[in-house]
Amino acid sequence: MIEEKTTEHYEKLVEVLGKKYMPALIESPFDFIHIARAGINVSVLLNFSKYFNLTKELVAQILDISEPTLYRWTKANRNLDRNFSVKLFEITDLFLYGEEVFGNRDAFFKWLKLPNEALGGLEPQELIEIPGGISKVKDILGRIEYGVYS
């Protein structure tokens, strides 16, 4: 049952970013690294933005880059560097997981903007942009999923 749910989750991740740009099957977070080494086309950012209905400004903020940089990358149709590719995979994974835990996107995105005591009073969205933050937010989502006060 868990393996089936995991497989569906990663299939959804590939669908969100675009099957056309995924050179390999994703079965675990370690595959993010293997795929990212080769780089993934910047078009996945547009797919990500469109699926989650995010502005380019917000996508740039989440990736900790400037809007002009995002524009240049898009215009040049380049591949993302390894670290940006991995971060995008991790954020997409987190957002899909959040949707699963909360049952819908709107509830999850509202939660991202609420101060959380388990995160030192910070809003979960603040942590997404910093190193190690995604895993902290994902840990809290896991606690929520299993009914642990968070």
C-alpha positions in Angstrom: 0.0 0.0 0.0 2.8 2.5 0.9 4.8 1.7 -2.2 1.7 2.2 -4.4 1.0 5.6 -2.8 4.7 6.6 -3.2 4.6 5.5 -6.9 1.5 7.6 -7.5 3.0 10.6 -5.7 6.2 10.5 -7.9 4.1 9.9 -11.0 2.2 13.1 -10.1 5.4 15.0 -9.6 6.6 14.0 -13.1 3.2 15.0 -14.5 3.4 18.4 -12.8 6.9 19.2 -14.0 6.4 17.7 -17.4 7.1 14.1 -18.6 8.8 15.6 -21.7 11.6 16.9 -19.4 12.1 14.0 -17.2 14.8 11.7 -18.6 14.3 9.0 -16.0 11.7 7.4 -13.7 11.5 8.9 -10.3 11.0 6.3 -7.5 12.7 8.1 -4.6 14.1 11.5 -3.6 17.6 10.1 -4.5 16.4 10.1 -8.1 16.1 13.9 -7.9 19.9 14.1 -7.6 20.6 11.7 -10.4 18.3 13.5 -12.8 19.5 16.9 -11.6 23.1 16.1 -12.5 22.2 16.2 -16.2 20.1 19.3 -15.6 16.4 19.7 -16.4 15.0 22.2 -18.9 13.9 25.6 -17.4 10.4 24.8 -18.9 9.7 22.7 -15.8 9.6 26.0 -13.8 6.8 27.2 -16.1 5.0 23.9 -15.6 5.4 24.1 -11.8 4.2 27.7 -11.8 1.2 26.9 -14.0 0.1 23.8 -12.0 0.3 25.5 -8.6 -1.0 28.8 -10.0 2.1 30.7 -8.8 3.4 34.0 -10.1 6.8 34.1 -11.6 7.7 36.5 -8.8 6.8 33.9 -6.2 8.6 31.1 -8.1 11.8 33.3 -8.2 11.4 34.0 -4.4 10.9 30.3 -3.6 14.1 29.4 -5.6 15.9 32.3 -4.1 16.7 34.0 -7.4 15.8 37.3 -8.9 12.9 37.7 -11.4 15.4 39.0 -14.1 17.5 35.8 -13.6 14.4 33.6 -14.1 13.5 35.6 -17.2 17.0 35.2 -18.6 17.0 31.5 -18.0 13.6 31.1 -19.6 14.5 33.2 -22.6 17.7 31.2 -23.1 15.8 27.9 -22.7 18.7 26.6 -20.7 18.9 23.7 -18.3 18.8 24.4 -14.6 21.9 23.9 -12.6 22.0 20.8 -10.4 21.1 22.6 -7.1 18.2 24.5 -8.6 16.9 21.3 -10.2 17.1 19.4 -6.9 15.4 22.3 -5.0 12.6 22.4 -7.6 12.1 18.7 -7.2 12.0 19.0 -3.4 9.6 21.9 -3.5 7.3 20.2 -5.9 7.4 17.0 -3.7 6.6 19.1 -0.7 3.7 20.9 -2.3 2.2 17.7 -3.5 2.6 16.1 -0.1 1.0 19.2 1.5 -2.0 18.8 -0.8 -2.3 15.2 0.2 -2.1 16.0 3.9 -4.6 18.9 3.8 -6.9 17.4 1.2 -6.6 20.4 -1.1 -4.3 23.0 -2.4 -6.0 26.0 -0.9 -5.9 24.7 2.7 -2.2 23.8 2.3 -1.2 27.2 0.8 -3.1 28.9 3.7 -1.2 26.8 6.2 2.1 27.8 4.6 1.4 31.4 5.5 0.5 30.8 9.2 3.1 31.1 12.0 3.8 27.7 13.4 5.0 27.1 16.9 6.7 23.8 15.9 8.8 25.9 13.5 9.8 28.4 16.1 6.9 30.7 15.3 8.0 31.1 11.6 5.7 30.7 8.7 6.4 27.4 6.8 6.8 29.4 3.5 9.7 31.3 5.1 11.6 28.1 5.6 11.1 26.8 2.0 13.7 29.3 0.7 16.5 28.4 3.1 18.8 25.4 3.2 17.3 22.6 5.2 13.9 24.4 5.5 12.0 22.1 3.1 12.8 19.1 5.2 11.7 20.9 8.4 8.3 21.8 6.8 8.0 18.2 5.4 8.6 16.8 8.9 5.8 19.0 10.3 3.5 17.8 7.5 4.3 14.2 8.5 3.3 15.0 12.1 0.1 16.6 10.9 -0.7 13.6 8.7 -0.3 11.2 11.6 -2.3 13.4 14.1 0.7 14.6 16.2 0.1 18.1 17.6 2.0 20.5 15.4 
